[in-house]
Amino acid sequence: MTVQGRTGWLGPTADKAAELLLFPDGKSGTVAVQFPAEAGLTHQQMISFAQGVTPTSHSCLSFG
């Protein structure tokens, strides 16, 4: 699938509690967006949401 013109990946987290969408930010990083499974969103809705995501200088570089 494509997000913001870049090839991304969308699939379940290891515990299946969420869907994880990953796509390159166009610089040197990767954007990760998680959607809780109970939100009930379709993959197309998740991709549409991610089209509007823009990392800022306040974005978290790493977690965990």
C-alpha positions as CSV (number, residue, x, y, z in Angstrom):
1,M,0.0,0.0,0.0
2,T,1.1,3.6,-0.5
3,V,1.0,6.5,1.9
4,Q,1.9,10.0,0.8
5,G,3.4,8.5,-2.4
6,R,5.7,6.1,-0.5
7,T,5.4,2.3,-0.1
8,G,4.3,1.4,3.4
9,W,3.3,-1.6,5.5
10,L,0.1,-2.2,7.4
11,G,-0.5,-5.2,9.7
12,P,-1.4,-6.4,13.2
13,T,0.9,-5.9,16.2
14,A,2.3,-9.1,17.7
15,D,-0.5,-9.2,20.3
16,K,-3.2,-8.4,17.7
17,A,-4.4,-5.6,20.0
18,A,-3.7,-3.0,17.3
19,E,-2.9,-2.4,13.6
20,L,0.4,-0.8,12.9
21,L,1.0,1.3,9.8
22,L,4.6,2.1,8.8
23,F,5.8,4.4,6.0
24,P,8.9,6.4,5.2
25,D,8.8,10.1,6.2
26,G,10.6,11.2,3.0
27,K,13.7,12.1,5.0
28,S,15.6,9.4,6.9
29,G,12.9,8.1,9.3
30,T,9.9,5.9,9.4
31,V,6.5,7.1,10.6
32,A,4.6,4.5,12.8
33,V,0.9,5.0,13.4
34,Q,-1.0,2.5,15.7
35,F,-4.8,2.0,15.6
36,P,-6.4,0.1,18.4
37,A,-8.3,-3.0,17.2
38,E,-11.4,-1.9,19.1
39,A,-11.6,1.3,17.0
40,G,-13.1,-0.9,14.2
41,L,-11.4,1.0,11.4
42,T,-11.0,-0.5,8.0
43,H,-7.5,-0.6,6.4
44,Q,-8.7,2.1,3.9
45,Q,-9.7,4.4,6.8
46,M,-6.3,3.9,8.4
47,I,-4.5,4.7,5.2
48,S,-6.7,7.8,4.6
49,F,-5.8,9.0,8.1
50,A,-2.1,8.4,7.5
51,Q,-2.2,10.5,4.3
52,G,-2.6,13.6,6.6
53,V,0.1,12.7,9.2
54,T,3.1,15.1,9.1
55,P,6.0,14.5,11.5
56,T,7.1,17.7,13.3
57,S,10.2,18.6,15.4
58,H,8.2,17.4,18.4
59,S,7.7,13.9,17.0
60,C,9.0,11.0,19.1
61,L,12.1,9.4,17.5
62,S,11.8,6.2,19.5
63,F,9.8,4.5,22.1
64,G,10.2,1.3,24.0
